[in-house]
Amino acid sequence: MSEMLGNLIDNAIRYTQTEGHITISVAVETGKAVLRVEDNGPGIEPQHRERVFERFYRILGSGQSGSGLGLAIVAEVAKRHGAKIRLEQGSAGVGTRISIYFLQTK
């Protein structure tokens, strides 16, 4: 779980401009725990949103180094915990919001 959160935060920091904002929150919504990381960076275009969770997938022209494994690791950790991921445009139509929904356990 710490690796998942670390990768989400690392991506938000890498892709948010200097003086940008990153918000990390935890809540309960409709009986599910939700971990959310949101930034006000350039965002991820809709055509890339599913693919960014694939191993080694990188968006060309991002100007950032990396192996393309960060979000693949996030997806694997979420899967192992029975969680679902939602990637959306951030608040006010800018940036990226990634929400991890954990199913309620008994």
QUICOR-V264165 format. One record per residue. N is the residue number from 1. RES is the residue in one letter. OMEGA is omega in radians with two decimals (* if undefined). Layout:
BEGIN
n = {N	N}
res = {RES	RES}
omega = {OMEGA	OMEGA}
END
This chain:
BEGIN
n = {1	2	3	4	5	6	7	8	9	10	11	12	13	14	15	16	17	18	19	20	21	22	23	24	25	26	27	28	29	30	31	32	33	34	35	36	37	38	39	40	41	42	43	44	45	46	47	48	49	50	51	52	53	54	55	56	57	58	59	60	61	62	63	64	65	66	67	68	69	70	71	72	73	74	75	76	77	78	79	80	81	82	83	84	85	86	87	88	89	90	91	92	93	94	95	96	97	98	99	100	101	102	103	104	105	106}
res = {M	S	E	M	L	G	N	L	I	D	N	A	I	R	Y	T	Q	T	E	G	H	I	T	I	S	V	A	V	E	T	G	K	A	V	L	R	V	E	D	N	G	P	G	I	E	P	Q	H	R	E	R	V	F	E	R	F	Y	R	I	L	G	S	G	Q	S	G	S	G	L	G	L	A	I	V	A	E	V	A	K	R	H	G	A	K	I	R	L	E	Q	G	S	A	G	V	G	T	R	I	S	I	Y	F	L	Q	T	K}
omega = {-3.14	3.10	3.11	3.14	3.11	3.12	3.11	3.14	3.12	3.12	3.14	3.13	-3.11	-2.98	3.07	-3.10	3.03	-3.10	3.08	-3.09	3.05	3.13	3.08	-3.12	3.06	-3.12	2.98	3.13	-3.12	3.07	-3.13	3.01	-3.12	3.00	-3.07	3.03	-3.08	3.09	3.10	3.09	-3.07	3.13	3.13	-3.13	-3.09	-3.09	-3.14	-2.95	3.10	-3.04	-3.09	3.10	3.09	3.10	3.06	3.11	3.11	3.08	-3.12	3.08	-3.12	3.14	-3.13	3.07	3.10	-3.08	-3.08	-3.14	-3.03	-3.10	3.03	3.08	3.08	-3.12	-3.14	3.12	3.11	3.14	-3.12	3.11	3.13	-3.10	3.09	-3.13	3.00	3.09	-3.09	2.97	-3.13	3.11	3.12	3.04	3.11	3.05	-3.09	3.03	3.06	3.14	3.09	-3.12	3.13	3.12	3.12	3.10	-3.13	*}
END
